[in-house]
Amino acid sequence: MNRKMGTLLALLVVVVLVLSACGSKATAETTPTAEPTEVVTQEPTSIPEPPQEEPTGTLVIMTPEAPGICEAQSVPELPVRPVDETDWIKGASEEDADITLLEYAEFQCPGCAGVVPVLDQFLEDHPHVRLVYRHFPLSFHDKSLLTAQASEAAGAQGKFWEMYNLLFGRVSEWNSLSPEEARVKMSEFAADLGLDVERFDRELDDETYLPKINAQLEESQSLQLPGTPTFIFNGFMFPIQQLGLSYQGLEAFLSIMEMTENQYTEAPATTLDTEKSYQATLNTSKGDIVVNLLPESAPTNVNSFLFLAQEGWYAGTEIFFVQDSFVALTGDPSNTGLGYPGYYCTGETQGIFDRAGLIGMLPNGQIFITLGTEASELSGSFALIGQVAEGEDVLDALTRRSPADPAAPDPDLLESVTVVEK
């Protein structure tokens, strides 16, 4: 897989989901397509290589061998144990918390230490979030159990979070020590926190809190958590590999969680009339783009697009990825690249994207507009649902950006989508 294809697909990864195999109406004249259209019924024997020059002839529309399938798919929730009196909690109270953020971690994990200031800032900025810490000691860390027990012994004296901050903040003082030397260091930390050191030492030596820690370890393993740290928002696992251990990643996932309330619980009914033609106007912050839809190319995906447009799903979404000669990508209300409407549409991926001005649709409801011949890399992978009839100048004016670039300029907006049929 080449770089651009990998870049786009990376933007389209959906949280812990595996794809299954599976408008306001008005009367108006439909503007002809910018280029002539020919419909053929046979599949091409192979996907053409990206041309050196953009073709100017007839747009070839390949009809699908079978219609696509749309199926509802909710984000799977993990069967996490409810928060109880054995948990260590900070942030919002139970009454005020809209989001419960479970952190399964251990004190010898470098990533866990690095994310502490990120979590602190996140809690400060989001007073409706509460953080719950649970132990997930890894067997290959020789002091993970010791430090977990030290935090519990401190917690028994009302200073769990103080020991939490101390263990992570001063990890360089104990991480390279032998377990015996680290045990002495734990007593020093207890003294630094003003704890009853005699009680602290006794409980560590008696392994008073080891059963609780082992129970949480078994809990982590039964959930098949991938490692430390693992974060779970209201039962949904945070995708560290896609979003990273960053404040921006937590913000993005929070947006996704908030979007789930507006997702659909079933795929849309078929309302597409094959005897009619449809035209969509993409109202962007840079101007309007008029698109002739191509139901003969991808009837199921065009039907989904019509449904989402009528529902206002696309209103106010960012055009978050724009690259010369490749594509402009938009249509995610969470503005993360990971949002979806609660269902996926698969199939009808025989479309050929060999020129600028073609509209493709992703299984997650997002859409892209081709900006040149490099989009040919996407041929055979996504549904072709339309072609730009007016607004090529708007495409040229779109702000070029990648969400992976921290210095990227602010994106343009897809403010609304309106559809007329004839």
N, C-alpha and C positions, 0 to 999 in steps of 0.2 A: 504493500500500500504506500503510495507516495505521500509527500508531506502535506499537500493541500487537502487531499482526501482525508488524511488522518486528522488534520486540524478541524475540518468540518464535523467529522464523526465524533471527535472528542467533545465538541460543543453540544452534541445531540445525545450524550449519554444520559439516561434517565435513571433516577435513584432506585437501586435494588430491584429493578424491573427487567424481566425478560420478555421481549416481544413475542406474542403468540403467532401461530401460523395463520394464523387466521387471515330569508332576507326580506327585508321589506320589499313588497312587490309594487311595481309601477309599470306603466307602458312607456316605452321609449324606443327609438330607433337604435339598432345596434351598429356601432361603428365597425367598418370592415377591419380585418386584421391588417397589420402594417405590411405583411408579406402574404402571398397566396398560400393556401393550405390544401394539402392533398391527404386523403385518408386511405391507408392501405391496411390490409388485414393480416399479412404474413409477418412473422417475427424476422428480424435480421439475423443472419447467421452468426454475426459477431458484432461487438460494440466497436465502432470506428475509433481510430486513434485521434487525439485532438488535432484538428487541422491547423495548418500554419496561418491561413487567412480565414476570416469569418465568412461562412457561406452566404450567398445572396439569393439563392434560388428558393424553390418551394420548401416549406417546412413539412417534413415527413412525420405524420402522426401514426404511431404504431398502436393498433387496438390491442387490448389485453386478451390473452387466451381465456381468462376467467375473471370475473369481477373481483375486486378486493373485498376484504372482510374487516369490519369494524367491531371491536369487542371492548367492553368495559373492563378496566383493570385498575383497581385501587392500589395504592402503595401498601404493601403488606406491613402490618404492625407486628412488632415482636411481643411475645407474651411475657413482658417484664413484670417482676413482682411489684405490687403497689407500694408506694412510699409509706413507711411506718415509723414507729418510734425508735427503731434501731438505726435509722439512717441519719447521716450528717447533712444538714441543709443550711444553705444561706441564700440570700436574695429575697424574693417576694415571699410573703406568707402564703399558707395553703389557701386562704380565702381570696387573696389578691392575684395568685399566680394563674396566668393563662397558659403558660408554657412551663413544663417540668423538664429540665435538662439533666439527664442522668450521665454522670461521668464514671466510666469503669476504667480504673487506672491503677498505677503503682508508683511509688516514690523513686524507684531506681530507673525509671523510663525517661530518657532525655526529652522526648517529645512532650511528655506530660509536664515536665518542668518548664519547657519553653512556652507552653500555652497558658500558663497561670496568669500572666498579666493581660493576655487577650481575654480570658474569661472574666477577670475583674472588670475590665473596661466594658465588656458586653453586658454584665449584670448592672453596672452603673447606668448604662445608656438605656437599658430595658427593664424598668422596675416591675414589669409583669412576669419576669422570668425568675424561677428558683433553680438553684443548682444543687444536685444531690450527688454526693460522692459515694462510690462503692468500690471495694477492693477487688483487684484482678492481678494478684501477684504472679509473675511469670517464673517458671522453674529455673530458667537459666540465669536469673539475677540472684546472686548469692545473699543479698541483704533485703530482698523485697519483703519477706515475711517479718523480719526484724523491724523494719521501718513501719510496716503496717500495724504491728503490735504497739509500737511506740506511739503512733497517732491515736490508737484506741485508748491506750493508757492515759494519754493527755486529755482525750475527750471525756474520759470518766471524771476528770477534774475540771471539766468545763472549758478546755482549751484545745479542742480538736483542730479548729481552723488556724489557730496560732502555730500549732505543731506542723500542720499542713504547709503553711507558708515558710516555716523555718526549714523543714526538710527539703523542700524544693529550692528555696532561696540560698541555702548553704550546702547544696549537694556536693560541691567540690571538697568540702571538709570531711566527708565520710564515704564517698563513693569508692575511692581507691583504697580504703582501709580493709584490713581483714575483718571477717565477721566478729571476731573477738574484740578487735580495736573499735569497730563501729558500735559494739554494744556499750562500751565505755562512753563513747561520744553521745549516745542517746541519753545517758544519765546527765551529761553536761548540758545537753539541750533542755532537759527537764528543769535543771536548776536555772538556766537562762530564762525560762518561762515562769519561774516562781512557783513551780509545782512542789507538792510533797514528794520529794525525791525518794524517800524510803518506801512509800506506797507505790510509786512508779516502778522502782526496781523490783519490788516483790511481785507485782503483777506481770512484769516482763519475764522474770525468772520462772514464775508459775505458769506462763503461757495462758493467762486468764482469758485473753481475747482471741486465741487461735481458733477455737471452734467457729466463732462468728466470721472470721476472715476466710476460713476454709469453706464455709457455707456460701459466702459470696463468690469465692473462686469457682465452686461447683455451679453456681448460678450463671456465671459468665460462660463457663464451658457448655452448659446446657443450651444457652442461647446461641452458641457457635460464634461468639464474637471473634473478629479477626485478629485482635491484638490491642495494645494500649497506645494511646488512649482511644477508647471508643465512646462516642457521644450519641445519646438517643433522645430525640425531641418528641415528647408526647407519644412514645412508642415507635417512632420512626428513626431508623439508623442514619446518622449523618455520614455522607459519602466522602470520607477523607481523601481518597484517591482522586476524586474528581474536583473537589472544592478546596482541599488543602487545610492545614491547621492555621487559619488566619481569621482575623476579625471579619474581613470581607466574605470569607466562606461561611461563617456563622450567620452573617446578615443575609446572605443569599438563601441559605437553607431555611431561615426563619420566614423569608418571603414565600418560599415554596409551601411551607406548612400553612401559612395564612391563606394561600391560594386554594388549598384543598377544600375549603368550605364552599367554594364556588364551582367545584368540579361536578361533572354529570355522572350519575350512577348507571347510566346505560348509553349505548351507542345511539346516534340519531336515527330516526325513521327515514326511509327513503322518500324524499319529496321531489327529487330531480325529475323533470319532464323531458324525456329525450326528444320530444317533438318541438321543443323550444330552444332558443339560444339565450345565453346569459352573458352579461357584461358587468364587471366589477370595477369600481373606482376606489383606488387606494388613496385616501386623503392623507398626505404626509406633511410634515412641518416644512418641507421644501417645495411642496406643490402636489398636484394630482397626477396619478398614474392610472390610465385607463387600460383595463385588461379584458380581452375576450377569453372567456373560459372555454375549455375543450373537453366536454363530457365524453366525447367519443374516445379520448385517450385514457381517462381514468374516472369512470362514472361514480364509483364509490367515494373516491377522494374529493371529487368536485362536489358531491352531495354533502360531504362533511364540511368542506369549506363554506358552502352556502349556509349550512346550519350555524356554524361558528360566527360567520359574518352577521347573520340576522340576530344572533344572541348578543352581539357586541363584545365577543371574546377578544377581538383584536384591538379594540379601542384603547389608545394610549400606550401601546407596546413600543418598546425601543427597537430601532433598527440597529441591533447591537454588534453585528459583524458585517463589515463592508470591505471588500478587497478588489482592487482593479483587476479586470479581465476574468474574475472568478464569480463571486456571488455577493448579494446583500441578503442577510438573514434577519427575520423578524417573526412576530406572532406569538410571543410568550408573555403573558400578563405578569409573571413573576420577575421578568427581565433578568433572568439568570441563565437562560439557555436550557434549563432543566425542567421547565414547567410543561404541563400537558393537561388536556381537558377532562381527564378521568377515563378516557378510552383511547385506543390505538387503532389505526387503520393500516393494514398490511396488504401487499400485493400491488398489482398495476404498476410495477417498477420498470417497465420496458421502455420508458421515455428516453429520448435522446436530447441532450442539452448541448447543442453544437454551436450556439450563437447567443448573443446578448438579447435580453428581453423575453426570456422564457420563464414561466413561473412553475416552480417545483414545490411539492408538498411532502413533508416529513410524516412518519407514522404518528408523531406526537402532536400533530395539528399545526406546527410551525410551517412557514413558507419561506422560500428563497426566490430571488430574482437573479437570473444570470446576467453577468456584466461583460462577458466575453467568451472567447473560445476555451479558456482554461477550465471552464465549467464542464467541458466534455468528460472530465474525470468522473463526473457524477452520473453519466449515462448508464442506464441499466440498474441503478440503485434506488431511484426515487420516482415518484409519480409526477408526470407532466400534466398540469391542470390548466395552463393558460398561456397566453402570449400578449405582450404589451402592444397596444394599438396606438396609444398616445402617452407622452410623458418621458420620452427618451432623455430629454434635457434634465428632467428631475433625477433620473438615475445618475447622470453625470455629476449632478450637484450634491449627491448624498455624501455625507462625511465619511471618509475612509477611516476605519478603526478596527481594532481587535480587542475584545474584552480581556485578553491575556496581557495586554500592554498597560501597565499602571499609569503611563502618561497619555493614554488614549484620550482624545477630545470627547466632549459630551456627545452622545448619539442623537441622531434625528429620531423623530417619532412617527409611528403609524397612528395617526389620530383617530381614524375610523375607516370602515369599509362599507360601501353601499353597493347594492346589487340591483340591477334591473333585468327583467326577462322579456322576451318577445315571442 
